[in-house]
Amino acid sequence: METTSPNPRRSHEMAGDASLEPDELELPDGERAWYLFAVTGLVSIVIGVLVLAYPDPSLRLLGALLGIDLLIAAGALIVRGTTTLSPDGSGQNELLLGILALIAGVVVIRNPGETVTLLALALAIYMIVAGALALGRGLVTREQRAASLVKGLALCAAGTVIVTWPDLSADTFALLGGLALCLVGAADVGEAFVLRSRRRRLTGVSSGTPAPPR
C-alpha cells in the first residue's frame, strides 16, 4: 500500500495560517478600528440630543455644535482611511469622506453668511455622500451588507429631507439636524457592534476556539 509523506511546504503554510493574529485575518475598511465607529456615534447622539434640548438655539450655537460633530467624524474617518489605505483602493472612500467632513465642519463653524441655508447644505451634502458610499459598499460587498444598506438609506433620506425642506427656519433646522445626528450616531454605534462581533469571531477562529454562543 502506497503511503504519501506530508508536504512540508503545505504544513508550514497551514501552521502559518493558524498562527495569524486577529488583525491579520480581518478584512479592510477599518474593521479593527470598530471603536472609532462607537466613539463617533456616541458623540453624534450626545450633540444631537443637545441640539434638540437647547431652547431656541442661535445659528452660531448650531454651527458650533454641528461643526464639532463633523470635525470629530472627520478625524475618525481620516484615521480609518489612512490606516487601511492600499494600492487596491481600500481606505480611499473613508479618506475622501473624512476630508469632506473636515471642510463641512470648518464651513458650519465659520458660517460666513450667518444663514441657516449654509448650515443645512453643509450637513445635508455630507450625509448624502456618506449614505451613498454606505449604499455602494452594501451593494458590492457581502460583509455587513444589511448594516451598510440600512445606514446608507437612512443617511440619504435624512440629508434629502434637510436639503429639500421648504422655508427652513433655525428652529426647524435644529429639530431636523438634531434628529439626523441622533440617527447617524445610532447607525455608527450599530455598525460598531457588528464589526466588534465579527472581530470576536475572527479572534476565535485564529486561536482555534469556537466563538462564544449568542
C-alpha positions in Angstrom: 0.0 0.0 0.0 1.5 3.3 -1.1 1.8 6.0 1.5 2.4 9.6 0.9 4.5 11.8 3.1 3.1 15.2 4.2 4.2 18.1 2.2 6.4 20.2 4.4 5.7 23.4 2.5 1.9 22.8 2.8 2.3 22.0 6.5 4.3 25.2 7.0 1.6 27.3 5.2 -1.1 25.7 7.4 0.8 26.4 10.5 1.4 29.9 9.4 -2.3 30.4 8.7 -3.2 29.1 12.2 -0.7 31.4 13.9 -2.1 34.6 12.2 -3.0 37.3 14.6 -6.6 38.6 14.6 -5.6 41.9 13.0 -4.0 40.0 10.0 -7.2 38.0 9.4 -9.5 40.9 9.3 -10.8 42.4 6.2 -10.1 46.1 5.2 -12.5 49.0 5.7 -11.3 49.8 9.2 -12.9 46.7 10.9 -10.2 46.5 13.6 -10.9 50.2 14.5 -14.6 49.4 15.4 -14.3 51.6 18.5 -13.9 54.6 16.2 -17.5 54.0 15.0 -18.7 53.7 18.5 -17.0 56.9 19.7 -18.2 59.0 16.7 -21.7 57.5 17.1 -21.9 58.4 20.7 -20.6 61.9 20.1 -23.3 62.4 17.4 -26.0 61.2 19.7 -24.9 63.5 22.5 -24.7 66.5 20.2 -28.0 65.6 18.6 -29.7 65.5 22.0 -28.1 68.8 22.9 -29.4 70.4 19.7 -32.9 69.1 20.4 -32.9 70.0 24.0 -31.5 73.5 23.8 -34.3 76.0 23.7 -34.4 78.5 20.8 -30.7 77.9 19.7 -28.9 80.6 17.7 -27.3 80.0 14.4 -23.8 80.4 15.9 -24.6 77.8 18.5 -26.0 75.4 15.9 -22.9 75.9 13.8 -20.6 75.3 16.7 -22.3 72.0 17.7 -22.6 70.7 14.2 -19.1 71.7 13.4 -17.7 69.9 16.4 -19.6 66.7 15.4 -18.3 67.0 11.8 -14.7 67.6 12.9 -14.7 64.6 15.2 -16.2 62.5 12.4 -13.6 63.8 10.0 -10.7 62.8 12.4 -12.1 59.3 12.8 -12.7 58.9 9.1 -9.2 60.1 8.1 -7.6 57.8 10.7 -9.6 54.8 9.4 -8.8 55.8 5.8 -5.0 56.2 6.3 -4.6 53.0 8.3 -6.4 50.9 5.6 -5.1 52.8 2.6 -3.6 50.4 -0.1 -3.0 50.4 -3.8 -6.1 48.4 -4.5 -8.3 51.3 -3.3 -9.1 50.2 0.2 -9.5 53.2 2.6 -9.9 55.8 -0.2 -13.6 56.2 0.5 -13.1 56.9 4.2 -10.2 59.3 3.5 -12.2 61.3 1.0 -15.3 61.3 3.2 -13.1 62.5 6.1 -11.8 65.4 4.0 -15.4 66.3 3.1 -16.4 66.2 6.7 -13.4 68.4 7.7 -14.4 71.0 5.1 -18.1 70.9 6.1 -17.1 71.3 9.8 -15.0 74.3 9.1 -17.7 75.9 7.0 -20.5 75.4 9.5 -18.4 76.7 12.4 -17.3 79.8 10.4 -20.7 80.3 8.6 -19.6 83.5 6.9 -23.2 84.4 5.8 -24.8 83.6 9.1 -27.5 81.8 7.3 -29.4 78.5 8.1 -29.2 77.6 4.5 -25.4 77.2 4.6 -25.6 75.0 7.7 -28.3 72.9 6.1 -26.5 72.4 2.8 -23.2 71.5 4.5 -24.8 68.9 6.8 -27.1 67.5 4.1 -24.3 67.2 1.5 -22.1 65.3 3.9 -25.0 63.0 4.9 -26.0 62.2 1.3 -22.4 61.5 0.3 -21.8 59.3 3.4 -25.1 57.5 2.7 -24.3 56.9 -1.0 -20.9 55.4 0.0 -22.5 53.1 2.5 -25.1 52.1 -0.1 -22.3 51.3 -2.6 -20.4 49.3 -0.1 -23.5 47.3 0.8 -24.3 46.6 -2.8 -20.8 45.4 -3.9 -19.6 43.6 -0.7 -21.2 40.8 1.2 -19.7 41.7 4.6 -22.1 43.8 6.8 -24.4 44.2 3.7 -27.6 44.7 5.7 -26.0 47.2 8.1 -24.4 49.2 5.2 -27.7 49.3 3.3 -29.8 50.4 6.2 -27.2 53.1 7.2 -27.0 54.3 3.6 -30.7 54.6 3.1 -31.2 56.4 6.4 -28.4 58.9 5.8 -29.5 59.6 2.2 -33.1 60.1 3.3 -32.2 62.4 6.2 -29.9 64.5 4.1 -32.6 64.8 1.3 -35.3 65.9 3.8 -33.0 68.6 5.2 -31.9 70.0 1.8 -35.4 69.9 0.3 -37.4 71.3 3.3 -39.3 74.4 2.2 -38.7 77.7 4.1 -36.3 76.2 6.5 -36.0 78.2 9.7 -33.5 77.9 12.5 -35.9 76.1 14.8 -36.9 73.6 12.1 -33.3 73.0 11.2 -32.5 72.5 14.9 -35.2 69.8 15.0 -34.2 68.1 11.8 -30.5 68.4 12.4 -30.8 67.0 15.9 -32.8 64.1 14.8 -30.4 63.5 11.9 -27.4 63.5 14.2 -29.1 61.0 16.5 -29.9 58.8 13.5 -26.3 59.0 12.3 -25.0 58.2 15.8 -27.3 55.2 16.2 -26.2 53.9 12.8 -22.5 54.3 13.7 -23.0 52.6 17.1 -24.9 49.7 15.4 -22.1 49.3 12.8 -19.5 49.3 15.6 -21.3 46.4 17.3 -21.4 44.5 14.0 -17.7 45.0 13.5 -16.9 44.1 17.1 -18.9 40.8 16.8 -17.1 40.0 13.6 -13.7 40.7 15.2 -14.6 38.4 18.1 -15.5 35.6 15.7 -12.2 36.1 13.8 -10.3 36.0 17.1 -12.0 32.7 17.9 -11.0 31.3 14.5 -7.4 32.4 14.8 -7.0 30.9 18.3 -8.7 27.7 17.3 -11.5 28.1 19.8 -15.1 28.4 18.8 -16.8 31.8 19.2 -19.0 32.2 22.3 -22.6 31.4 21.8 -25.0 34.3 21.3 
